[in-house]
Amino acid sequence: MSNEGARRVVRWRSRARLAARGVLGAAFALALIAAGCGGGGEAAGGPAKIGGSMILATTTSTQDSGLLDVLVPLFETQTGVQAKVIAVGSGAALEMARKGDADAVLSHSPAAEQELVERGDLVEGRLVMHNDFVLVGPKDDPARVRGAGSIEEAMRRIAASGGFVSRGDNSGTHATELALWKAAGIDPAGVPRREETGQGMGATLNIADQRRAYTLTDRATYLALRDRLSLAVVFEGAAPLLNIYHVYVVNPGKHRGVNAAQARAWAEFLVAPETQRVIGEFGKDRFGEPLFVPDAGKSVEDLGR
């Protein structure tokens, strides 16, 4: 990544944190209202003030979008828990869980998550929210992706034209990209000018922008960085592009030293009604649409209907 690309990400993150403060104020107001209605010292139906600390392993999209800049301070205020956030690709976050190096996981790689559930590394999974993936590329769309009738055809057009930047980091986004190539009958190793960054979504978008190439991104990170990019959405809306986030507790029965009470408090916090309202409002003031759709209480089968 170039020095200028790195500076752009840093500048955006600084602005995102400033913008998040307004949303955070609304979140605190919701929490205070809930606490008042409950008649006690904590938000009605919300987590207790238990203190302690926890390590959250999560995907870069929750960090790059600015969502965690809103949710984590609110969680810490409500519970007294100090949360250390490690934002990496979902593959790396799940590897932390497999080794017992995290207390909670928030990720968007359902197939990989299910493997760890079956192994007994992750327990108490909750559906939190979703958004979607989109294909972005140069505004003049040299591969004519906009005219594709399906996501498979879109991927084939990119393969024929060349020029694709992949995260290449075993993240949920990378896993989805590889599944899209497979569904299109394309070996990604044979795509001309396809490169892997090994970096997060924000950095990958900046590199794609510099290369005038296509990439797959979650919508939230793209919208958050859109004003700094010359990339445009060229394909969206297909069912395989649904991007689903779950929260899990790392199994304390298998991994000694897991701060289970704090991890459970985080999971309960994410699905609490007041937090779900904050998630559903996040991004509306800046982008005219929310960056995530809250999904607590739904099933995966309900999504996208």
C-alpha positions in Angstrom: 0.0 0.0 0.0 1.4 3.4 -0.9 2.1 6.1 1.7 -0.7 8.2 0.2 -3.1 5.3 0.5 -2.2 4.8 4.1 -2.7 8.5 4.8 -6.1 8.4 3.2 -7.3 5.6 5.4 -5.9 7.3 8.5 -7.6 10.6 7.6 -10.9 8.9 7.0 -10.8 7.0 10.3 -10.2 10.3 12.1 -13.2 11.8 10.4 -15.3 8.6 11.1 -14.5 8.9 14.8 -15.6 12.5 14.8 -18.8 11.7 12.9 -19.5 8.8 15.3 -19.7 11.1 18.3 -23.0 12.4 17.2 -24.4 8.9 16.8 -22.8 7.9 20.1 -24.6 10.8 21.8 -27.9 9.4 20.5 -26.9 5.9 21.7 -26.2 7.2 25.2 -29.6 8.9 25.2 -31.3 5.6 24.3 -29.5 3.9 27.1 -30.4 6.5 29.6 -34.1 6.3 28.6 -34.0 2.6 28.8 -32.4 2.7 32.3 -35.0 5.2 33.4 -37.9 3.1 32.2 -36.4 0.1 33.9 -36.4 1.8 37.3 -33.0 0.4 38.2 -29.3 1.0 37.8 -29.0 -0.6 34.4 -30.8 -0.5 31.1 -34.0 -2.6 31.1 -33.2 -5.9 29.4 -29.6 -4.8 29.0 -26.3 -6.2 30.5 -25.4 -5.7 34.1 -22.4 -3.5 35.2 -20.0 -6.4 35.8 -16.6 -4.8 35.1 -13.6 -6.8 34.0 -12.2 -7.0 30.5 -12.5 -8.9 27.3 -10.8 -9.4 23.9 -13.0 -9.0 20.9 -11.8 -10.5 17.6 -13.7 -9.0 14.7 -13.6 -8.3 11.0 -12.1 -5.1 9.6 -15.4 -3.9 8.2 -16.9 -3.3 11.6 -13.9 -1.1 12.4 -13.4 0.6 9.0 -17.1 1.5 8.8 -16.9 3.3 12.2 -19.6 1.1 13.8 -17.3 -0.1 16.6 -16.4 3.6 17.4 -20.0 3.9 18.4 -20.8 0.5 20.0 -17.7 -0.2 22.1 -17.9 3.0 24.2 -21.6 2.5 24.8 -20.9 -1.2 25.9 -18.1 -0.1 28.2 -20.3 2.5 29.8 -23.2 0.2 30.3 -21.2 -2.8 31.7 -18.0 -1.4 33.0 -16.2 -4.0 30.8 -13.0 -2.8 29.1 -13.1 -4.2 25.6 -9.9 -4.6 23.6 -10.8 -4.8 19.9 -8.6 -6.7 17.4 -9.9 -6.0 13.9 -8.5 -8.4 11.4 -10.0 -10.5 8.6 -12.6 -13.0 9.7 -10.2 -15.9 9.0 -7.7 -14.4 11.4 -10.4 -13.6 14.0 -11.7 -17.1 13.9 -8.1 -18.5 14.2 -7.8 -16.4 17.4 -11.0 -18.2 18.6 -9.6 -21.6 17.6 -6.5 -20.9 19.7 -8.5 -19.5 22.6 -6.8 -16.1 22.2 -10.1 -14.1 22.2 -13.1 -14.0 24.4 -15.8 -13.1 21.8 -15.9 -13.0 18.0 -18.0 -10.8 15.7 -17.5 -12.0 12.1 -19.1 -12.5 8.7 -17.9 -15.8 7.4 -20.8 -18.3 8.2 -19.2 -21.4 6.7 -16.0 -20.9 8.6 -17.8 -20.0 11.7 -19.9 -23.2 11.5 -16.7 -25.3 11.4 -15.6 -23.8 14.7 -19.0 -24.3 16.2 -18.9 -28.0 15.3 -15.3 -28.2 16.7 -16.6 -26.7 20.0 -14.5 -23.6 19.8 -17.5 -21.2 19.5 -20.7 -21.3 21.4 -23.9 -19.3 22.0 -24.0 -17.8 18.5 -26.4 -14.9 17.8 -27.4 -13.3 14.5 -26.7 -9.6 14.9 -27.0 -7.8 11.5 -26.4 -7.9 7.8 -25.6 -5.8 4.9 -24.4 -6.9 1.5 -21.3 -7.2 -0.7 -21.0 -5.1 -3.9 -18.7 -5.2 -6.9 -17.0 -1.8 -7.4 -14.8 -0.7 -10.2 -13.8 2.3 -12.4 -16.7 4.6 -13.2 -16.3 4.0 -17.0 -16.6 0.2 -16.3 -14.3 -1.1 -19.0 -15.4 -4.7 -18.4 -19.1 -3.7 -18.9 -20.0 -5.4 -15.6 -23.1 -3.2 -15.2 -24.7 -5.0 -18.1 -24.3 -8.4 -16.6 -27.5 -10.3 -16.0 -26.1 -12.3 -13.0 -23.3 -12.2 -10.5 -21.7 -15.2 -12.3 -21.7 -13.3 -15.6 -20.3 -10.2 -13.9 -17.4 -12.3 -12.6 -16.8 -13.8 -16.0 -16.7 -10.3 -17.6 -14.1 -9.2 -15.0 -12.1 -12.3 -15.7 -12.1 -11.6 -19.5 -11.1 -8.0 -19.0 -8.7 -8.4 -16.1 -7.9 -6.1 -13.3 -9.1 -7.3 -9.9 -7.8 -6.6 -6.4 -8.5 -9.3 -3.8 -8.1 -9.0 -0.1 -6.3 -12.4 -0.2 -6.4 -12.6 3.6 -8.8 -15.5 4.4 -11.4 -13.0 5.5 -15.2 -13.4 5.0 -14.9 -11.1 2.0 -12.1 -13.1 0.5 -14.1 -16.4 1.1 -17.1 -14.8 -0.7 -14.9 -13.7 -3.6 -13.5 -17.2 -4.0 -17.0 -18.7 -3.9 -18.1 -16.2 -6.6 -15.2 -17.2 -8.9 -16.1 -20.9 -8.4 -19.7 -20.4 -9.1 -18.7 -18.6 -12.3 -16.5 -21.5 -13.4 -13.3 -19.3 -13.2 -10.0 -20.2 -11.7 -8.9 -16.9 -10.0 -5.3 -17.7 -10.5 -5.8 -17.3 -14.2 -7.5 -13.9 -14.0 -5.2 -11.3 -15.7 -3.9 -8.6 -13.4 -5.6 -10.1 -10.3 -3.5 -9.3 -7.2 -3.9 -10.0 -3.5 -3.3 -7.3 -0.9 -3.3 -9.4 2.3 -4.9 -6.3 3.9 -8.2 -5.1 5.2 -11.1 -3.7 3.2 -10.2 0.0 3.5 -6.6 -0.6 2.2 -7.8 -2.9 -0.5 -10.3 -0.3 -1.8 -7.6 2.2 -1.9 -5.3 -0.1 -3.9 -8.1 -1.0 -6.3 -8.7 2.7 -6.8 -5.0 3.3 -7.6 -5.0 0.4 -10.1 -8.3 1.4 -11.7 -9.4 -2.2 -11.0 -12.4 -4.0 -9.7 -12.9 -5.4 -6.2 -15.5 -7.0 -3.9 -16.3 -5.0 -0.8 -18.9 -4.9 1.9 -21.2 -1.9 1.3 -20.6 -0.3 4.7 -16.8 0.2 4.1 -17.4 1.3 0.6 -19.9 4.0 1.6 -17.7 5.1 4.4 -14.8 5.7 2.0 -16.8 6.6 -1.1 -16.0 10.3 -1.1 -12.2 9.5 -1.2 -12.5 7.0 -4.1 -13.1 7.2 -7.8 -14.7 3.7 -7.7 -18.4 3.1 -8.4 -20.8 0.2 -7.6 -21.1 -1.8 -10.8 -23.0 -4.8 -9.6 -25.3 -5.4 -6.6 -28.4 -7.2 -5.3 -27.7 -10.9 -6.0 -28.5 -13.4 -3.3 -24.9 -14.7 -3.0 -23.8 -11.1 -2.0 -25.7 -11.2 1.3 -23.2 -10.4 4.1 -24.2 -11.8 7.5 -22.7 -11.0 10.9 -22.9 -13.3 14.0 -21.5 -12.9 17.5 -20.1 -15.8 19.5 -18.6 -16.6 22.8 -15.3 -18.5 22.7 -16.1 -21.7 24.5 -14.8 -21.5 28.1 -15.3 -25.2 28.5 -12.6 -25.8 25.9 -10.3 -22.8 26.3 -9.2 -22.0 29.8 -8.9 -18.4 30.7 -11.8 -17.1 28.5 -13.6 -14.2 30.1 -17.0 -15.8 29.5 -19.1 -13.4 31.6 -17.8 -10.4 29.7 -18.1 -12.1 26.3 -21.7 -13.0 27.1 -22.4 -9.4 28.1 -21.1 -8.3 24.8 -23.3 -10.7 22.9 -26.3 -9.7 25.0 -25.5 -6.1 24.4 -25.4 -6.5 20.6 -28.8 -8.1 20.4 -30.5 -5.8 23.0 -33.3 -3.6 21.5 -31.6 -0.3 22.1 -28.3 -1.5 20.5 -30.2 -2.8 17.5 -31.8 0.6 17.1 -28.4 2.2 17.1 -27.2 -0.3 14.5 -30.2 0.4 12.3 -29.6 4.2 12.4 -25.9 4.1 12.0 -24.8 5.9 8.8 -28.2 7.4 7.9 -27.2 10.9 8.7 -24.1 10.8 6.6 -25.0 8.5 3.7 -28.8 8.7 3.6 -29.1 4.9 4.3 -28.0 2.7 7.2 -24.8 0.8 6.8 -26.1 -2.3 8.5 -29.6 -3.9 9.0 -30.3 -5.1 12.6 -31.3 -8.8 12.7 -31.7 -9.9 16.3 -34.5 -12.4 16.7 -34.5 -13.3 13.0 -33.2 -16.5 11.3 -30.8 -16.5 8.4 -33.6 -17.7 6.2 -35.6 -14.5 7.0 -32.8 -12.3 5.5 -33.1 -10.7 2.1 -36.9 -11.2 1.9 
